[in-house]
Amino acid sequence: MKKSWSMLLAAAALAFALTPLLSAAAALGEEQVAFADTDDLPVVGSYDHLKKLLETQWRAQNTRMYGLAMESAPAIAQAAPVAKSADAAARGSADFSATNVQVQGVDEADIVKTDGTYLYQTAGNEVRIVEAYPAARMQVKSRIAYDDGLFQPLELYVDEQRLVVIGQASESSAATPGIMSKRRVPYVENKQTVKALIYDISDTANPRLTRQVEVEGQYLSSRKSGPNLYLAANPYLDTYRIFEEKEELPGPLYRDSAEGDQFQTVPYSAIHYFPESIQPEYVMIAGINLDRPQQKMSLCTYLGAGENVYASPDNFYVAVTEYETQPRAVQYAKPAFAPAILPVPTKAKTIVYRFGMKDGMLAYSGKGTVPGRILNQFSLDEHSGYLRIATTSGDMWRTDENTSKNNLYVLAPDMRLYGKLEGIAPGERIYSVRFMGDRAYMVTFRQVDPLFVIDLTQPSAPSILGALKIPGYSDYLHPYDENHIIGFGKEAESDKDMAYYQGMKIALFDVSDVAHPKEKFKTVIGDRGTDSELLTNHKALLFSREKELLAFPVTVYERDPRQTAKDDIRAYGSFTFQGAYVYQLNLQSGFTLTSKITHLTDQDLKQAGEGWYNSANNINRILTIGNTLYTVSNGYVAAEDLSSHRPLGTLPLTK
């Protein structure tokens, strides 16, 4: 009966989300863009109303202080699958690694991808297509250069037919005639837009641009599900001109080459707003079906901030943090944890807006609010129609009832609060969260690393099953199988009331006994100062349980015992290595380091000194095609045999 009820709720949620999509699809009409149906949100309507909203709500809110900003926390992702492609099988290997993503079936853009034959890379002001398989014949097949300085490629997607390049574009132009500053000097407008360039790569030597989609603002995030691309951006409003100039300023801009080359303006009648989050910026979410070039772009535009994006196969979520001032006496923790300047205490809440997505179309379908602030997209997870959200409320440096606490909330398909578990690990904050079906794994930290196992079998009543406390902390959690999790973070040592992080720690946790999780294996890389992009970006990980393969880029710092006392836990090491660490990982032997690969030359190492920097030869991605392991930097692609680790070739990438 319980399962039937969950299925009924999930079906209701899907129907609820798709109903406005069908209405929007039917109402395309003659518009150049399909503005999404958002009847449940109020409309800005006019320029005068926009000014009023900013004057009465944003300016009033802006008088408060926002409290301590929470450190950014790393992502948690699902195991990167080994992709199978009939097209790749015809051209090269059908066994190749895919980008490590949060939700299977929902792709995320990255700086390097492969289709089993070619590597596609964004680097500087160009995109490179490298024929990588077989490794003995590696060559740069083509380059797409953006030398005019007006477009900066950031990330890309690739499938059997297309290459999609996403980047930041800028264009300076004279302002609308008649609009001048108070000194009667014409404004020069600098349009900042997010652009998606779609290329036909049937001939990889000559990629052909077939479509351009562009929305105003700074790049927030994107997702691709099958042929459907969804793109989110934040355009900022010029509040000085809005409040000081008499002339009406136009709404945000967009452009779709399928409908023409000219920028179009979103009318204020098509802009809605988030009542709880009035900010001097817009959120623009565009959707297109790449298989249907004749289908108009779907566009949602809202007045209000967009901070984090999470997407399931059916829904696109935008999360916003709001703060409320708490004008009361505050007790502070010990000086070591207190900020240098004590702000006005605040209370945070997270508002999540949901948009149904189908066939490139978008439609607003509800919102929910929970106490506290999230870390990033991985603090959200949709399962069987429910949205689970992990948050931290309060501040670590407080000792009153508003000290930091960690929480897990469950929203029902109608986005109403359905279940909650509050007050986890007071005085600590969340460092990472991993949702796996009916369980959640939460890591908090202050001096030790508690790993909490949380039961979500009953969405209305989440509960803690068990916990493990060990030195150090995990920034990033990655599933090994249903009973084991890999943690990536830092080792830590304590001195009185302070904990000092040390080298990079990798641990394999056994959670088969949920009441008594244990650390089965661990290894530590380097000393204090050692770091990896993996700790802040899940896409930097290569993992295959079937191949017993684990690899990631790392920058290693090590202490010289002749110069530093062994027990000085505050001392940083000196730079010794940058490149890829490759491990064999299984449940019998744990972590076995099998290869250390670097693209740095002997001269690079001699010039390094005590530290290192973001060199063009820094390895940032590791991929596999068949039994070949590829390491990629902006300067080189290097290949080695995955079994013997015999070098197979190196290809310089710079001109």
Protein Blocks (a to p, Z undefined) as FASTA:
>chain_A
ZZmmmmmmmmmmmmmmmmmmmmmmmmnmmafbdcdddfkbccekiaklmmmmmmmmmmmm
mmpcebjaddddddddddddddddfklmmmmcfbdcddddfbghiacddfbdcehjaccd
dehjbccdddfbdfklgccfbdcddfkopaccfbdcddfkbccddddddddddddehiac
fkopacdddddddddddddfkbmmlccdfbdcddedddfbdcdehjbccddddddddfkl
mmmpmbdcdddddddfklojbdcdddfklpccdfklccfbddddddddfklmmbccdddd
dedddfbdcddfkbccdddddddddddddddddfklpcfbdcddddddddddddddeehi
acdebdcddedjdfblmlpcceehiacddddedjfkbcbfkbccdddddddfkopafbdc
ehiaghiacfbdcdehjaccddddfkbccdddddfkbmmlgcdfbdcddehjdfbdcdfb
lmbccddddddddehjaccddddddddddfkbmmlgcdfbdcdehjehiacfklmomklp
ccdfklopacdddddddddfklpcfklmkbccddfbdcdddddddfknopadfbdcdfbd
fklmmmnmmmdcddfklcfbdcdehjbccdddfkbccdddfklopafbdcdfbZZ
